[in-house]
Amino acid sequence: MKDLKSKKAIITGGGRGLGKATAMAFAKEGIDVAITGRNEIALKATVLELESLGVKATYSVFDVGNYEEVKTGIQSIIKTFGTIDILVNNAGIAAFGSFNDMDVKQWSQIIQTNLMGMYYVTKEILPYLIDKNEGDIINVASTAGLNGNANTSAYSASKFAVIGMSESLMKEVRKNNIRVCTLTPSTIASDMSVELGIADKDSQDSVLQPEDFAELVVAGLKLPRRAMLKSAALWSTNP
Ligand SMILES: NC(=O)c1ccc[n+]([C@@H]2O[C@H](COP(=O)([O-])OP(=O)(O)OC[C@H]3O[C@@H](n4cnc5c(N)ncnc54)[C@H](OP(=O)(O)O)[C@@H]3O)[C@@H](O)[C@H]2O)c1
């Protein structure tokens, strides 16, 4: 099992939800963590929690859908950490609505955040991983990226695209000792799923929790470097 202590990670959308749970799980493994998002108050509070676990933590405020902001934000993290070993592309948004009812702006924003945001951040980090001939990229897709459903056209389109982009990247950079993993979790209790009305935060015994997701991410990273978790679907035991 690989020791992750003192690795440096960036987690987009690390101030809450799945991203925050992953940041906390990383800190428990001794990984230094940089978290990003748009809400500085949440990021600052999470950094304090991470530091209390004895690791170095920092944050950067940027909209993943804005390439200029991404470039500046990633540069500031690289300046603080000096290097990066692990990128978790987690930031994302969701909205459901019928094909014609959803307006063009909202539809485009989902693609801009979930797909273009992941592309921009990865584009800025990849050269550092290629240079050191080692790295891990974990891309958060969804079951909605495996199957389309009524009223999920924008979200499904973004997550199908994430899966395609991730698989292409994986095949491109395996030779550089970079493992690209695509995760397709089912519903997990978070602000997103509660706001969409598909999860209830109080049903802890039956609904997946962000900590379950974080455990999967850590388990994948702990595989010996010769082995790569290419993709994984996390489902709840109870339908
Ligand atoms: N929860 C589920 O059931 C579920 C299932 C499958 C997949 N997923 C995926 O898991 C990921 C995390 O979801 P979650 O459930 O944790 O959602 P969440 O609680 O709503 O959190 C979303 C995170 O993304 C960040 N974010 C959103 N838009 C952003 C933007 N334009 N720029 C920068 N950061 C942005 C938010 O940070 P700020 O608020 O600071 O901007 C927040 O940290 C998403 O990619 C989602 O699609 C979730």
Ligand as a Chemical Component Dictionary entry (heavy atoms), coordinates in Angstrom:
data_LIG
# 
_chem_comp.id                   LIG 
_chem_comp.type                 NON-POLYMER 
_chem_comp.pdbx_formal_charge   0 
_chem_comp.three_letter_code    LIG 
# 
loop_
_chem_comp_atom.comp_id 
_chem_comp_atom.atom_id 
_chem_comp_atom.alt_atom_id 
_chem_comp_atom.type_symbol 
_chem_comp_atom.charge 
_chem_comp_atom.model_Cartn_x 
_chem_comp_atom.model_Cartn_y 
_chem_comp_atom.model_Cartn_z 
_chem_comp_atom.pdbx_ordinal 
LIG N1  N1  N 0  -23.871 14.765 -4.731  1  
LIG C1  C1  C 0  -24.152 13.853 -5.635  2  
LIG O1  O1  O 0  -25.171 13.149 -5.557  3  
LIG C2  C2  C 0  -23.220 13.637 -6.799  4  
LIG C3  C3  C 0  -23.319 12.445 -7.535  5  
LIG C4  C4  C 0  -22.470 12.233 -8.610  6  
LIG C5  C5  C 0  -21.534 13.181 -8.936  7  
LIG N2  N2  N 1  -21.449 14.348 -8.221  8  
LIG C6  C6  C 0  -20.438 15.321 -8.613  9  
LIG O2  O2  O 0  -19.584 15.529 -7.506  10 
LIG C7  C7  C 0  -19.019 16.838 -7.567  11 
LIG C8  C8  C 0  -19.207 17.546 -6.242  12 
LIG O3  O3  O 0  -20.583 17.659 -5.999  13 
LIG P1  P1  P 0  -21.210 17.928 -4.563  14 
LIG O4  O4  O 0  -22.320 16.978 -4.422  15 
LIG O5  O5  O -1 -20.161 17.984 -3.537  16 
LIG O6  O6  O 0  -21.852 19.355 -4.849  17 
LIG P2  P2  P 0  -21.953 20.678 -3.940  18 
LIG O7  O7  O 0  -22.120 20.309 -2.532  19 
LIG O8  O8  O 0  -22.978 21.515 -4.622  20 
LIG O9  O9  O 0  -20.517 21.328 -4.127  21 
LIG C9  C9  C 0  -20.099 21.768 -5.389  22 
LIG C10 C10 C 0  -18.676 22.261 -5.276  23 
LIG O10 O10 O 0  -18.246 22.745 -6.562  24 
LIG C11 C11 C 0  -17.748 24.079 -6.433  25 
LIG N3  N3  N 0  -18.094 24.831 -7.636  26 
LIG C12 C12 C 0  -19.278 24.852 -8.296  27 
LIG N4  N4  N 0  -19.214 25.673 -9.354  28 
LIG C13 C13 C 0  -17.967 26.204 -9.357  29 
LIG C14 C14 C 0  -17.299 27.119 -10.191 30 
LIG N5  N5  N 0  -17.891 27.684 -11.267 31 
LIG N6  N6  N 0  -16.023 27.448 -9.903  32 
LIG C15 C15 C 0  -15.408 26.889 -8.835  33 
LIG N7  N7  N 0  -15.969 26.014 -8.009  34 
LIG C16 C16 C 0  -17.238 25.669 -8.270  35 
LIG C17 C17 C 0  -18.430 24.635 -5.185  36 
LIG O11 O11 O 0  -17.584 25.596 -4.601  37 
LIG P3  P3  P 0  -18.073 27.122 -4.296  38 
LIG O12 O12 O 0  -19.447 27.043 -3.775  39 
LIG O13 O13 O 0  -17.027 27.614 -3.349  40 
LIG O14 O14 O 0  -17.963 27.782 -5.641  41 
LIG C18 C18 C 0  -18.552 23.408 -4.291  42 
LIG O15 O15 O 0  -17.385 23.229 -3.529  43 
LIG C19 C19 C 0  -19.699 17.524 -8.759  44 
LIG O16 O16 O 0  -18.867 17.438 -9.889  45 
LIG C20 C20 C 0  -20.957 16.692 -8.962  46 
LIG O17 O17 O 0  -21.430 16.778 -10.287 47 
LIG C21 C21 C 0  -22.255 14.585 -7.144  48 
# 
loop_
_chem_comp_bond.comp_id 
_chem_comp_bond.atom_id_1 
_chem_comp_bond.atom_id_2 
_chem_comp_bond.value_order 
_chem_comp_bond.pdbx_ordinal 
LIG N1  C1  SING 1  
LIG C1  O1  DOUB 2  
LIG C1  C2  SING 3  
LIG C2  C3  SING 4  
LIG C2  C21 DOUB 5  
LIG C3  C4  DOUB 6  
LIG C4  C5  SING 7  
LIG C5  N2  DOUB 8  
LIG N2  C6  SING 9  
LIG N2  C21 SING 10 
LIG C6  O2  SING 11 
LIG C6  C20 SING 12 
LIG O2  C7  SING 13 
LIG C7  C8  SING 14 
LIG C7  C19 SING 15 
LIG C8  O3  SING 16 
LIG O3  P1  SING 17 
LIG P1  O4  DOUB 18 
LIG P1  O5  SING 19 
LIG P1  O6  SING 20 
LIG O6  P2  SING 21 
LIG P2  O7  DOUB 22 
LIG P2  O8  SING 23 
LIG P2  O9  SING 24 
LIG O9  C9  SING 25 
LIG C9  C10 SING 26 
LIG C10 O10 SING 27 
LIG C10 C18 SING 28 
LIG O10 C11 SING 29 
LIG C11 N3  SING 30 
LIG C11 C17 SING 31 
LIG N3  C12 SING 32 
LIG N3  C16 SING 33 
LIG C12 N4  DOUB 34 
LIG N4  C13 SING 35 
LIG C13 C14 SING 36 
LIG C13 C16 DOUB 37 
LIG C14 N5  SING 38 
LIG C14 N6  DOUB 39 
LIG N6  C15 SING 40 
LIG C15 N7  DOUB 41 
LIG N7  C16 SING 42 
LIG C17 O11 SING 43 
LIG C17 C18 SING 44 
LIG O11 P3  SING 45 
LIG P3  O12 DOUB 46 
LIG P3  O13 SING 47 
LIG P3  O14 SING 48 
LIG C18 O15 SING 49 
LIG C19 O16 SING 50 
LIG C19 C20 SING 51 
LIG C20 O17 SING 52 
# 
